[in-house]
Structures are given as C-alpha cells and as structure tokens.
Amino acid sequence: MVTEQEIVDGFVKAVIDGDEDHAAGWAKEAVTANMDAYTLVTKHGGDAVSVVNSKYEKKEYFVPEVLCSANALNAGVAVLSPHMKANKTTVPAVVVLGVCEGDIHDIGKNLVKIMLSAAGFKVIDLGRDVPLMKFVDTAKESKADIVGMSALMSTTMPGMKKVIGFLQEQGIRNKVKVIVGGGPVTKDWALSIGADDRPHDASVAVGVTKDLVEKLKKERGQTW
Ligand code: B1M
C-alpha cells in the first residue's frame, strides 16, 4: 500500500520535473487516500514551487521548465479542486477576481477562486492579464461586493493602486471592498494603496472575504 509520504514525495517530484501525468496521478492517489487536498496543493505544491524558483534563480531552469512545472501543478489542482473544502458562507456575495494587466501568473488566483467558490461566493473570474478598467466595469455591471486582484510581479502590483483609483473616480469605491494578494504583495503595501485587506493565502481569503462582506452589508444596508 502506498503511504501518504510516498504520495507527497511523488507529487512534489512530479511538479519539480514538470510531469503533468504524474502530478495528476499522485493527486488521484491523494484523493483515494483521503488526504487533505488543500494542504497537498498549497503546502507541498508550494514546497515544489520553491525548488523550481530556486532552480530558476540559479539558472538551472529557464522559463520553459518553469512553465512545465506550473502546468504540472495545475494538473494536480484540477484533480484536487473538487475536494477542497471551505466553511460555507451565510452571507452570499459577488466577487470579481483577476490577475492584473501584464501578469500571467494565475495559479494563486485560481486557488483563491476555488476556495471562495467552495465557500459559496459567486466568483466572476476575469482570468489573467486583465485590463485594469475591466475590474471596474465588471464590478459595476455585476453589482459586486468584492474586487479581488492578484499580482506576482513588482511591475504589475501598481495596477492594483490604479484600479482603486478608478473605483474612486467612478464613485463606487464605497460600494465594494478590495482585497489584493500574490507573492510580493505585503499587508503594509496593500493598506498603503487603499485596499481593505491582503489575505496571505487562498484559505485565509475565505475568512477575510466573509468579514468584509458582512462589514459592507452593514455599511450600505444591503443594496447597491
Ligand atoms: Co514567473 N516570475 N515569470 N512564471 N514565476 C515569478 C513570479 C518570479 C518571482 C521568479 C523569480 O524571478 N524568482 C519573477 C517575478 C520577479 C518580480 O517581479 N519581482 C517571475 C518572472 C520574472 C517571470 C517572467 C518575466 C520570466 C520571463 O519571461 N523572463 C515571466 C512573466 C510573464 C508575465 O506574467 N507577463 C514569467 C512567467 C512564468 C511562467 C509562465 C513560466 C509561470 C506561470 C504559470 C502560471 O501561473 N500559469 C511562472 C511561475 C510558475 C513563477 C513562480 C516560479 C511560481 C509562481 C506560483 O505559481 N506560485 C514564481 C516564483 C515564486 O513565486 N516563488 C515566478 C505558487 C502560487 C500558489 O503562489 O501565486 O503567490 P502565489 O499565490 C498564493 C498567495 O500569494 C495567495 O494565495 C496563494 C496560495 O494560497 N494569493 C492571493 C495569490 N493571489 C491572491 C489574491 C488574493 C488573496 C491571496 O486576493 C485577491
């Protein structure tokens, strides 16, 4: 019988090697063994990503290898996402979510989407490399409660500040709460640009979103 440690090791190796088939295979083994899907992706998948990143920084890996690893992690996420659990919300809300313009790193954003959807929020996923005004237009059209932005690069983080500025210009900043996240995004920076919070990972994003939605509903009395 395969042990949990063998499953973890197999999954981590498959991500590092950029082996989609094995990543999906080990993910299926994890489901059969009733392991925690979220931990496998974020903790162990995260460990694998750190190895990949360090290989990239040491010039042992280049962009194509990193992309294969990202695809392998995504293959595991595809198998595991239906098994990720989050406490259900009692206050339904609409979340507009995307990765800022210029940035195609979407693995973290996809995890946030999975967890918020599992918690019962309606998530409008704008995808990656999202034109900044699209966040604002979609928030208006959908009467969103939360605008969530992800960025993985120092060059794309300033887009978050621009979106908050656009929300102000359009007169709807007080109608939505804004959360931001991604590797380089710190809480201090998030607050300095006028965001409401910066959940540090996808599972924390669920609790933060619940709290902000409750606060928002109280502030605005339920309607847009
Ligand atoms: Co690129 N990349 N990459 N990359 N890549 C980084 C980000 C980098 C730090 C690597 C490095 O130099 N060490 C660096 C950025 C440097 C910087 O700006 N300071 C970098 C670079 C430079 C680049 C290119 C420019 C490389 C090139 O072409 N020369 C290029 C840029 C392309 C572009 O975006 N325009 C590029 C391309 C790529 C790939 C396509 C090969 C691939 C992305 C594939 C994909 O995402 N579909 C890739 C990858 C995989 C990485 C690393 C190795 C891993 C990123 C990742 O997926 N992490 C990354 C190094 C690193 O981060 N250590 C790197 C796992 C993911 C689960 O974590 O997204 O942080 P993360 O999400 C977390 C939390 O942050 C949080 O929840 C998640 C966990 O639960 N979170 C949120 C995220 N979003 C949130 C939103 C929230 C709340 C929480 O609320 C809304």
Residues whose N, C-alpha, C, O or C-beta is under 5 A from the ligand:
A	BS01	B1M	T42 V49 N53 V63 V66 L67 A70 G102 D103 I104 H105 D106 I107 G108 K109 L111 V112 G148 M149 S150 L152 M153 S154 T155 I179 V180 G181 G182 G183 P199 H200 D201 A202 A205
